Amino acid sequence: MHPIIFFSKMDFSQSNLFGYIEDLQELTIIERPIRRSLKTPEEIERLTVDEELSDIERAVYLLSSGQDIQGTSVVANLPVLMRQNPAETLRRVLPKIREVLHVAGVEMQLTAAVSFLTILQEESVSIHTYSHSFLHIILQHLEHRDAGVSNAWLETLLAVIEALPKETVRHEILNPLVSKAQLSQTLQSRLVSCKIMGKLANKFEAHIIKREILPLVKSLCQDVEYEVRACMCRQLEHIAQGIGTELTKTVVLPELVELARDEGSSVRLAAFETLVNLLDMFDADDRSQTVLPLVKSFCEKSFKADESILLSLSFHLGKLCNGLYGIFTPEQHLRFLEFYKKLSTLGLQQENGHNDNQLQLQTLEQEKKYILVRKNCAYNFPAMIVFVDPKNFHLELYSIFFCLCHDPEVPVRYTMALSFYEVAKLLNSGVYTIHKELVTLLQDESLEVLDALVGHLPEILELMTNGGENNGSESKLLSIPDLIPALTTAEQRAATSLKWRTHEKLLQKYACLPHIISSDQIYYRFLHRMLTIILTNNVLPVQKAAARTLCVYLRYNRKQEQRHEVIQKLIEQLGQGKSYWNRLRFLDTCEFIMELFSKSFFCKYFFLPVLELTHDPVANVRMKLCYLLPKVKSTLKIPTDKHLLQQLELCIRKLLCQEKDKDVLTIVKRTVLELDRMEISVDAEQLEKEKQQNEGRSTNINDKFFEKKRRDSKTSSVLAKSITLAVPGSLSGTSAGKEDKKSKLVRSQSFSTQALHPKYSNIDKCPNKSSATGYTSSVSGIGKSSRLSYSDDSFRTHSTGNSGNAAFLSSSSSRNLFNSADQKNNGNKESQSRKMSIKNRKSNS
């Protein structure tokens, strides 16, 4: 925008100009590899494939003459080809893949292993066909020189073994395994044999395992390579499960004892972990005479000569202590407890006041190891509570619990936060002893710790308030000192961070607070905060979580003044807010209100404010409202809410007639169809009351009507007699003719007025503004049951308001009126015939 200023800052002296040129040359050098990476026309021609080829033909072509990347693509697409055309794929594509894999690179090999496994899992072909076509290819590449490729094919084979029939496994896998496991075979071959034998142990019966597999197991446990011994040691757990308790005691346990004293640290580690996992299979004698001495030796060596086992020991210590609990003497029990305490503070002890020098001497690797040890101790803390008995928690373990909750490293505190709920459950009535640590973790500087604690926060708080001696509602707040400040601090820290998911989770869990603290505390410390979050936060999931929690608080608030204040703020600040975003959140809040509150509550306070948004200037608000209308209609009851139903129908009509946004109009039409299919619930009790009232009114009106008609008929007959006797013959004939015409006219008028009330006489003439949309008939009723009940109620209202028009009371009453009119007309005809006969007699005389 300001070129003069820009050029004034440029220095075009000779030295600087050469510097610019050098920079440009460097840029061209950087760009050269990019240009070289572009494909030449010859390469593009070589990579181009005829589009008219079928999938099978294209796959065969690419595997035969394509490049490696194209072949890899075909192998990756093999499961799709098997689903589409398995016969042709097996006949033409799979042989080509078998040829290519012999010289294929690592990427294609890994892709093939995954594709073969996918075909097995999808069951594209029968297991017999799979073993005939794919099994030999898998077995050929098990001993690939690349360890990653070998492991990938091995994982595929282990999955295939579970699906293959026993006889196929015996002939194709078990029999060749005898030669593959020999010492003369390669290291990779023997490692693969170890893992296969662990899988085969669960496939065959115990006597077959004892005769054909156990000799190979013993041989591999004594292999010259420590990798093979460690690998076979880890498979002993599967072997033991296959052969049962007796053979485990006589065959597997001696091998484990020997491997536990192996010179290789990885072998000893494998033996220790296998012993822990097999504890349940050993009886009390084996545990006390064999397992316990081994475990004690591991513990003694872990701090000195064998630090490699320290991590595993700290991880499995809880399982060990509880598994050997029955055979411990009091002295051994105390020794293992002290060992756990020592591990829990490893790296934090101050010895002889020289802690700083000690930390300087520790290497970074040692510090990381000690952190992991303390983290494992935090993981095992619930198991150690069981070990010492919850009654002894305060005396034996509280100090360690305090140290772990205040550990300087986040992973340790994070693990304690994860296990806090388990600790609270175990302590039961003694849970009050860890209130302070709960507050500490809520105020932790790391949001990861807070996120871990919040997962079970409602259950923890419920245990805190109900588990101890303070069970009364009045003493809720006294049971957890400083809880409310800690909760508010936690929410504020989550709100100011960038981790909105933690904030959302926290707000969702805070919905439990009405069961924990008093309504006033919620109102003054949390409810208004939720409203502020809805109004000011920029993250939609957080706003929705706050809205729902606010609705829960409102649901449990029994003070009408506070309720009305919150409802008023929701309507004014959200529903009538200046920002369309707030108005959208008002609709979200109304949806939660319909979920949590009664239908009558929503209709009383929120029905009309929601309908007001049909006039909203923003299309997105109107669109969201249209999606919500079916739920809004479901809150209505007839006849109680018929005036609200009228308002709903009016809003729909206005939307259909006046909506200009095509997207909103489309949704309106779709919503009208959905509303038309809905049925409104009927308030039977209220309907019966109104029916009884209207029936009483209609009976009184009918009685008055008939009485009036009877009096009118008597008066007319007397007048007719007096007139015929007084008037001469010629005049009487014309007057009788006129009377006859007049009576016919009056009769026709009475029928017309009885047939239709004047207010409804122009129904067909009303303007049909929405006829172009084709939805007028749907809007007029919005539901079958609503049409029937609504029309009955409207007619009933008009009939009671206008007593002279009793024909609209009911169909039966209108029929009675017509019958009475006919009877009256018939009476007039009879009187006229009598008059004519009298006149004739007079004239004759």
Secondary structure, DSSP 8 states (H G I E B T S, - for coil): --HHHHHHT----HHHHHHHHHHHHHHHHHHHHHHHHS--HHHHHHH---TTS-HHHHHHHHHHHS-HHHHHHHHHTHHHHHHH-HHHIIIIIHHHHHHHHTS--HHHHHHHHHHHHHHHHHT-S-HHHHHHHTHHHHHHTTT-SSHHHHHHHHHHHHHHHHHS-HHHHIIIIIHHHHHHTSTTS-HHHHHHHHHHHHHHTTTS-HHHIIIIIHHHHHHHHT-SSHHHHHHHHHHHHHHHHHH-HHHIIIIIHHHHHHHHT-SSHHHHHHHHHHHHHTGGGS-HHHIIIIIHHHHHHHHHHHTTT-GGGHHHHHHHHHHHHHHSGGG--HHHHHHHHHHHHHHHTTTT---TT-HHHHHHHS-HHHHHHHHHHHHHHHHTHHHHHHHH-GGGHHHHTHHHHHHHHT-SSHHHHHHHHHHHHHHHHHHGGGGGGGHHHHHHHHT-S-HHHHHHHHTTHHHHHHHHHHSSS--SGGGHHHHSTTHHHHHHHHHHHHHHSS-HHHHHHHHHHGGGGGGTS-HHHHIIIIIHHHHHHHHH---HHHHHHHHHHHHHHHHH---HHHHHHHHHHIIIIIIT-SSHHHHHHHHHHHHHHHHHS-HHHHHHHTHHHHHGGGG-SSHHHHHHHHHHHHHHHTT-EETTTHHHHHHHHHHHHHHHHH---HHHHHHHHHHHHHHHH---EE-HHHHHHHHHHHHHHHHHHHHHHHHHHHHHHHHHHHHHHHHHHHS-HHHHHHHHHHHHHHHHHHHHHHHHHHHS-GGGTTGGGS--GGGGGT-HHHHHHSSHHHHHHHHHHHHHHHHHH-TT-GGGS-HHHHHHHHHHHHHHHHHHHHHHHHHHHHHHHHHH-
